[in-house]
Amino acid sequence: MPVTFAEACGFITDWHRHHRPPQGHKFSLGIAQDQKLVGVAVVGRPVARMLDDGHTLEVTRVAVADSVPNGCSMLYAAAWRAAKALGYRRLITYTQHGESGASLRAAGWRIVATRPPTPGWSRTARPRADHGVDHIARLRWQPPH
């Protein structure tokens, strides 16, 4: 189902394990059970500027209520179908070190890159608050074409 950015952000605030809502999106989609929103995916431009080529999107958040089996896999698959329908050629997302990626594998995605831990956004010249997700290695995933 289509979901507004505000609805997706509210759901992410309530249900995501370790991230805050993203800053923006190209589109968001959701899963409903009995007319109630129980899962969301937010898709936007790639966070890494070198990947922002106009043909690539990134699933920046997925959050699902505990009562939705296979919800994350459904959202990843639906996000790729929607991105392709809009003319995009590539969709990526990341998992943090320690996350299994089972939902991504179930949706047919594969690991395409390993990213080392980031130093965070803060620099001496422009301090930034750490939100608890810096200094963690990540895996980049992408669905088959």
C-alpha positions in Angstrom: 0.0 0.0 0.0 1.2 3.6 -0.5 2.3 5.4 2.6 3.1 9.1 3.1 6.5 10.1 4.3 5.0 11.3 7.6 3.2 8.0 8.2 6.4 6.1 7.4 8.5 8.3 9.8 5.9 7.8 12.6 6.0 4.0 12.1 9.8 4.0 12.1 10.0 6.0 15.3 7.8 3.4 17.0 9.2 0.2 15.5 12.8 0.5 14.1 15.4 -1.2 16.3 18.3 1.3 15.9 17.7 4.1 13.4 15.7 7.4 13.4 13.5 8.2 10.5 15.3 9.3 7.3 15.6 12.9 6.1 13.6 12.3 2.9 12.4 9.8 0.4 11.5 9.2 -3.2 8.6 6.9 -2.2 7.4 4.8 0.8 5.3 1.7 0.9 3.6 -0.3 3.6 1.9 -3.5 4.7 -1.5 -3.3 6.2 -3.4 -5.9 8.3 -7.1 -5.3 8.9 -6.7 -1.7 7.7 -3.8 -1.1 10.2 -0.3 -0.2 9.1 2.1 -2.9 10.3 5.2 -2.4 8.2 6.9 0.3 6.1 9.8 0.6 3.7 11.3 4.0 2.8 13.2 4.4 -0.5 15.3 7.4 -1.4 18.4 8.6 -3.1 21.6 6.7 -2.1 23.2 8.2 1.0 26.7 7.6 -0.5 27.1 10.4 -3.0 29.3 8.3 -5.3 26.3 5.9 -5.8 23.8 8.7 -6.6 24.0 8.4 -10.3 20.3 9.1 -11.1 19.7 5.4 -11.8 20.1 4.0 -8.3 17.9 4.2 -5.2 18.5 3.0 -1.7 16.1 1.3 0.8 17.0 3.6 3.7 14.6 2.1 6.3 12.4 -1.0 6.8 10.4 -1.5 9.9 7.8 -4.1 10.6 5.6 -4.9 13.6 6.4 -8.1 15.5 3.2 -9.7 14.3 4.1 -9.7 10.6 5.9 -12.9 9.5 8.1 -12.3 6.3 7.1 -8.6 6.3 10.6 -7.3 5.7 11.1 -9.7 2.7 7.8 -8.6 1.3 8.7 -4.9 1.6 12.2 -5.4 0.0 10.7 -7.3 -2.9 7.9 -4.7 -3.4 10.4 -1.8 -3.2 12.5 -3.4 -6.1 9.3 -3.9 -8.2 8.3 -0.3 -7.6 11.8 1.1 -8.3 12.0 -0.8 -11.6 8.5 0.4 -12.6 9.7 3.9 -12.1 12.7 3.3 -14.4 15.5 2.8 -11.9 18.2 0.2 -12.7 19.6 -0.5 -9.3 18.3 -0.6 -5.7 20.6 -1.1 -2.7 20.4 -1.3 1.0 22.7 -2.1 3.9 22.8 -4.3 6.9 25.0 -3.7 10.0 27.6 -6.1 11.2 25.7 -8.7 13.3 22.5 -8.6 11.3 21.7 -11.8 9.5 20.3 -10.5 6.3 17.8 -13.3 6.2 14.9 -11.1 4.9 17.1 -9.8 2.1 18.2 -13.4 1.1 14.6 -14.5 1.2 13.7 -11.7 -1.2 16.5 -12.8 -3.6 19.0 -10.0 -2.7 22.7 -10.7 -2.6 25.8 -9.1 -1.0 27.6 -6.9 -3.4 30.1 -5.0 -1.2 31.6 -5.0 2.3 31.9 -1.6 3.9 34.3 -1.0 6.8 33.2 0.8 10.0 32.7 4.5 9.3 34.4 7.2 11.4 31.0 8.9 11.9 29.8 12.3 10.6 31.5 14.4 13.2 34.7 16.3 12.3 36.8 18.8 14.3 35.5 21.6 12.2 31.9 20.5 12.4 31.0 18.4 15.4 27.9 16.1 15.0 26.1 14.0 17.6 26.7 10.3 17.4 23.4 8.4 17.0 24.8 5.0 17.9 25.2 3.6 14.4 28.7 5.0 13.6 31.8 2.8 13.8 29.9 -0.3 12.6 30.8 -2.4 9.6 28.1 -2.9 7.0 27.2 -5.0 4.0 25.7 -3.6 0.8 23.0 -5.7 -0.8 21.2 -5.5 -4.1 18.4 -7.6 -5.8 19.0 -9.5 -9.0 18.2 -7.7 -12.2 
